[in-house]
Amino acid sequence: MVQVRIMHTDSARVAEVTAILFPLIASCPDLFMGDPAELGMRGGGSRIVVEVVPAAPRTPQQVRAERVDDQRPPAHRRAAVRRALPPGESR
């Protein structure tokens, strides 16, 4: 996971940078930006973290899967016998 962190003791500067940076990242077709999260910061200021990942793999990927187990349910599940519960105690 790749994260971008913008932090400063002056929260106005953080807001100024994020107002410029986030639209630039969002407009890039090669990147996907997650939802920004504002984290607490000791001593005031602001700290914003956002996840940034490639929008699509650069090389095409093929995946092939084959089932290797028996597709039937186990024998003990096929022939399940229902048993009655024991009678309750009266008080």
N, CA and C atoms as a LAMMPS dump frame, in Angstrom:
ITEM: TIMESTEP
0
ITEM: NUMBER OF ATOMS
273
ITEM: BOX BOUNDS ff ff ff
-5.0000000000000000e+02 5.0000000000000000e+02
-5.0000000000000000e+02 5.0000000000000000e+02
-5.0000000000000000e+02 5.0000000000000000e+02
ITEM: ATOMS id mol type element x y z
1 1 1 N 0.844 -1.159 0
2 1 2 C 0 0 0
3 1 3 C 0.896 1.23 0
4 2 1 N 0.627 2.135 -0.911
5 2 2 C 1.382 3.374 -1
6 2 3 C 0.509 4.491 -0.448
7 3 1 N 1.066 5.267 0.462
8 3 2 C 0.327 6.379 1.044
9 3 3 C 1.077 7.68 0.825
10 4 1 N 0.287 8.724 0.648
11 4 2 C 0.835 10.08 0.589
12 4 3 C 0.384 10.764 1.865
13 5 1 N 1.321 11.371 2.57
14 5 2 C 0.994 12.057 3.816
15 5 3 C 1.374 13.522 3.682
16 6 1 N 0.424 14.393 3.954
17 6 2 C 0.663 15.832 3.938
18 6 3 C 0.462 16.308 5.368
19 7 1 N 1.498 16.862 5.959
20 7 2 C 1.369 17.319 7.336
21 7 3 C 2.201 18.568 7.577
22 8 1 N 1.65 19.398 8.466
23 8 2 C 2.339 20.635 8.84
24 8 3 C 1.695 21.154 10.109
25 9 1 N 2.428 21.943 10.845
26 9 2 C 1.862 22.534 12.056
27 9 3 C 0.841 23.614 11.735
28 10 1 N 0.882 24.144 10.517
29 10 2 C -0.097 25.146 10.062
30 10 3 C -1.144 24.431 9.202
31 11 1 N -2.349 24.238 9.739
32 11 2 C -3.381 23.501 9.019
33 11 3 C -3.834 24.209 7.743
34 12 1 N -3.66 25.525 7.672
35 12 2 C -4.022 26.263 6.46
36 12 3 C -3.102 25.883 5.3
37 13 1 N -1.832 25.656 5.596
38 13 2 C -0.895 25.232 4.537
39 13 3 C -1.222 23.837 4.031
40 14 1 N -1.626 22.949 4.927
41 14 2 C -2.02 21.6 4.524
42 14 3 C -3.245 21.682 3.613
43 15 1 N -4.217 22.497 3.986
44 15 2 C -5.422 22.661 3.167
45 15 3 C -5.079 23.234 1.799
46 16 1 N -4.134 24.167 1.755
47 16 2 C -3.723 24.782 0.483
48 16 3 C -3.069 23.736 -0.434
49 17 1 N -2.189 22.927 0.118
50 17 2 C -1.495 21.917 -0.68
51 17 3 C -2.467 20.836 -1.144
52 18 1 N -3.357 20.366 -0.266
53 18 2 C -4.296 19.32 -0.664
54 18 3 C -5.281 19.826 -1.71
55 19 1 N -5.636 21.102 -1.651
56 19 2 C -6.543 21.664 -2.657
57 19 3 C -5.91 21.649 -4.046
58 20 1 N -4.602 21.708 -4.11
59 20 2 C -3.89 21.662 -5.394
60 20 3 C -3.552 20.224 -5.78
61 21 1 N -3.067 19.447 -4.816
62 21 2 C -2.54 18.113 -5.098
63 21 3 C -3.617 17.078 -5.409
64 22 1 N -4.695 17.04 -4.632
65 22 2 C -5.702 15.996 -4.815
66 22 3 C -6.381 16.04 -6.182
67 23 1 N -6.748 17.199 -6.719
68 23 2 C -7.301 17.204 -8.08
69 23 3 C -6.29 16.728 -9.131
70 24 1 N -5.005 17.017 -8.921
71 24 2 C -3.98 16.545 -9.865
72 24 3 C -3.89 15.016 -9.853
73 25 1 N -3.879 14.435 -8.664
74 25 2 C -3.822 12.966 -8.579
75 25 3 C -5.092 12.357 -9.156
76 26 1 N -6.252 12.933 -8.825
77 26 2 C -7.532 12.398 -9.307
78 26 3 C -7.657 12.481 -10.827
79 27 1 N -7.017 13.458 -11.448
80 27 2 C -7.122 13.616 -12.903
81 27 3 C -6.161 12.704 -13.671
82 28 1 N -5.245 12.067 -12.967
83 28 2 C -4.28 11.184 -13.623
84 28 3 C -4.937 9.833 -13.896
85 29 1 N -5.036 9.404 -15.165
86 29 2 C -5.694 8.136 -15.476
87 29 3 C -4.907 6.903 -15.012
88 30 1 N -3.642 7.066 -14.707
89 30 2 C -2.812 5.936 -14.286
90 30 3 C -2.84 5.685 -12.785
91 31 1 N -3.49 6.591 -12.038
92 31 2 C -3.525 6.449 -10.587
93 31 3 C -4.95 6.401 -10.07
94 32 1 N -5.128 5.675 -8.989
95 32 2 C -6.396 5.658 -8.265
96 32 3 C -6.107 6.177 -6.869
97 33 1 N -6.894 7.163 -6.439
98 33 2 C -6.7 7.763 -5.129
99 33 3 C -7.853 7.36 -4.224
100 34 1 N -7.532 6.865 -3.051
101 34 2 C -8.546 6.514 -2.063
102 34 3 C -9.084 7.754 -1.377
103 35 1 N -9.927 7.546 -0.395
104 35 2 C -10.5 8.654 0.359
105 35 3 C -9.467 9.199 1.34
106 36 1 N -9.294 10.512 1.368
107 36 2 C -8.355 11.104 2.324
108 36 3 C -8.859 10.916 3.755
109 37 1 N -7.939 10.737 4.672
110 37 2 C -8.267 10.616 6.087
111 37 3 C -7.437 11.63 6.86
112 38 1 N -8.106 12.394 7.702
113 38 2 C -7.383 13.361 8.529
114 38 3 C -7.062 12.695 9.857
115 39 1 N -5.798 12.656 10.189
116 39 2 C -5.336 12.028 11.422
117 39 3 C -4.995 13.103 12.437
118 40 1 N -5.111 12.76 13.685
119 40 2 C -4.763 13.719 14.74
120 40 3 C -3.267 13.996 14.739
121 41 1 N -2.92 15.162 15.228
122 41 2 C -1.509 15.545 15.265
123 41 3 C -1.248 16.206 16.605
124 42 1 N -0.238 15.741 17.296
125 42 2 C 0.108 16.341 18.585
126 42 3 C 0.559 17.778 18.388
127 43 1 N 0.073 18.655 19.237
128 43 2 C 0.517 20.041 19.19
129 43 3 C -0.167 20.869 18.121
130 44 1 N -1.288 20.419 17.6
131 44 2 C -2.012 21.199 16.599
132 44 3 C -1.542 20.895 15.183
133 45 1 N -2.039 21.66 14.255
134 45 2 C -1.7 21.437 12.86
135 45 3 C -2.637 20.431 12.227
136 46 1 N -2.225 19.9 11.095
137 46 2 C -3.069 18.968 10.364
138 46 3 C -2.209 17.9 9.708
139 47 1 N -2.767 16.685 9.644
140 47 2 C -2.071 15.577 8.986
141 47 3 C -3.122 14.812 8.187
142 48 1 N -2.944 14.764 6.863
143 48 2 C -3.877 14.087 5.975
144 48 3 C -3.126 12.983 5.243
145 49 1 N -3.754 11.799 5.22
146 49 2 C -3.155 10.628 4.575
147 49 3 C -4.124 10.135 3.514
148 50 1 N -3.587 9.761 2.341
149 50 2 C -4.417 9.217 1.275
150 50 3 C -3.647 8.081 0.601
151 51 1 N -4.371 7.012 0.258
152 51 2 C -3.751 5.886 -0.427
153 51 3 C -3.768 6.15 -1.929
154 52 1 N -2.663 5.87 -2.599
155 52 2 C -2.544 6.055 -4.048
156 52 3 C -1.983 4.766 -4.628
157 53 1 N -2.707 4.178 -5.604
158 53 2 C -2.269 2.933 -6.23
159 53 3 C -2.411 3.051 -7.741
160 54 1 N -1.673 2.236 -8.492
161 54 2 C -1.858 2.241 -9.95
162 54 3 C -3.294 1.849 -10.303
163 55 1 N -3.86 2.504 -11.316
164 55 2 C -5.253 2.253 -11.702
165 55 3 C -5.419 0.877 -12.318
166 56 1 N -4.45 0.413 -13.061
167 56 2 C -4.538 -0.893 -13.706
168 56 3 C -3.13 -1.461 -13.814
169 57 1 N -3.013 -2.766 -13.847
170 57 2 C -1.678 -3.342 -14.017
171 57 3 C -1.065 -2.921 -15.356
172 58 1 N 0.21 -2.715 -15.355
173 58 2 C 0.892 -2.284 -16.582
174 58 3 C 0.961 -3.406 -17.609
175 59 1 N 1.066 -4.631 -17.158
176 59 2 C 1.095 -5.761 -18.086
177 59 3 C -0.157 -6.59 -17.87
178 60 1 N -0.756 -7.072 -18.953
179 60 2 C -1.957 -7.904 -18.791
180 60 3 C -1.633 -9.165 -17.99
181 61 1 N -2.55 -9.545 -17.126
182 61 2 C -2.348 -10.73 -16.313
183 61 3 C -3.466 -11.717 -16.59
184 62 1 N -3.103 -12.978 -16.737
185 62 2 C -4.087 -14.029 -16.907
186 62 3 C -4.048 -14.924 -15.686
187 63 1 N -5.225 -15.317 -15.251
188 63 2 C -5.334 -16.205 -14.109
189 63 3 C -6.165 -17.403 -14.53
190 64 1 N -5.697 -18.595 -14.199
191 64 2 C -6.433 -19.808 -14.51
192 64 3 C -6.496 -20.636 -13.232
193 65 1 N -7.694 -21.055 -12.896
194 65 2 C -7.869 -21.854 -11.688
195 65 3 C -8.65 -23.101 -12.022
196 66 1 N -8.239 -24.197 -11.459
197 66 2 C -8.952 -25.455 -11.626
198 66 3 C -9.309 -25.983 -10.255
199 67 1 N -10.49 -26.552 -10.176
200 67 2 C -10.921 -27.124 -8.913
201 67 3 C -10.196 -28.462 -8.72
202 68 1 N -9.564 -28.638 -7.578
203 68 2 C -8.813 -29.856 -7.331
204 68 3 C -9.492 -30.759 -6.316
205 69 1 N -10.531 -30.272 -5.633
206 69 2 C -11.216 -31.121 -4.673
207 69 3 C -12.481 -31.713 -5.291
208 70 1 N -13.068 -32.664 -4.606
209 70 2 C -14.3 -33.292 -5.052
210 70 3 C -15.434 -32.283 -4.905
211 71 1 N -16.24 -32.099 -5.93
212 71 2 C -17.295 -31.095 -5.903
213 71 3 C -18.511 -31.536 -5.095
214 72 1 N -18.61 -32.828 -4.783
215 72 2 C -19.74 -33.306 -3.995
216 72 3 C -19.498 -33.001 -2.524
217 73 1 N -20.577 -32.772 -1.762
218 73 2 C -20.387 -32.572 -0.321
219 73 3 C -19.89 -33.861 0.32
220 74 1 N -19.232 -33.783 1.448
221 74 2 C -18.733 -34.985 2.118
222 74 3 C -19.874 -35.947 2.436
223 75 1 N -19.544 -37.234 2.553
224 75 2 C -20.553 -38.269 2.78
225 75 3 C -21.351 -38.006 4.047
226 76 1 N -20.709 -37.549 5.089
227 76 2 C -21.43 -37.313 6.34
228 76 3 C -22.434 -36.166 6.208
229 77 1 N -22.267 -35.3 5.247
230 77 2 C -23.22 -34.214 5.029
231 77 3 C -24.341 -34.639 4.095
232 78 1 N -24.054 -35.578 3.186
233 78 2 C -25.07 -36.031 2.24
234 78 3 C -26.153 -36.824 2.938
235 79 1 N -25.781 -37.662 3.868
236 79 2 C -26.733 -38.552 4.51
237 79 3 C -27.011 -38.091 5.939
238 80 1 N -27.2 -36.818 6.11
239 80 2 C -27.442 -36.289 7.453
240 80 3 C -28.791 -36.78 7.97
241 81 1 N -28.761 -37.272 9.178
242 81 2 C -29.983 -37.733 9.831
243 81 3 C -30.304 -36.738 10.928
244 82 1 N -31.517 -36.24 10.897
245 82 2 C -31.912 -35.282 11.928
246 82 3 C -32.348 -36.038 13.171
247 83 1 N -31.87 -35.599 14.298
248 83 2 C -32.243 -36.215 15.563
249 83 3 C -33.057 -35.218 16.373
250 84 1 N -34.016 -35.718 17.097
251 84 2 C -34.84 -34.856 17.935
252 84 3 C -34.042 -34.42 19.15
253 85 1 N -34.334 -33.247 19.634
254 85 2 C -33.697 -32.752 20.858
255 85 3 C -34.296 -33.485 22.051
256 86 1 N -33.541 -33.668 23.101
257 86 2 C -34.105 -34.321 24.285
258 86 3 C -35.183 -33.439 24.901
259 87 1 N -36.169 -34.038 25.546
260 87 2 C -37.22 -33.227 26.147
261 87 3 C -36.668 -32.294 27.208
262 88 1 N -37.272 -31.123 27.321
263 88 2 C -36.823 -30.146 28.306
264 88 3 C -37.297 -30.523 29.693
265 89 1 N -36.62 -29.96 30.668
266 89 2 C -36.988 -30.223 32.061
267 89 3 C -38.067 -29.248 32.488
268 90 1 N -39.042 -29.738 33.235
269 90 2 C -40.084 -28.839 33.757
270 90 3 C -39.742 -28.514 35.205
271 91 1 N -39.991 -27.302 35.587
272 91 2 C -39.645 -26.884 36.953
273 91 3 C -40.864 -26.542 37.723
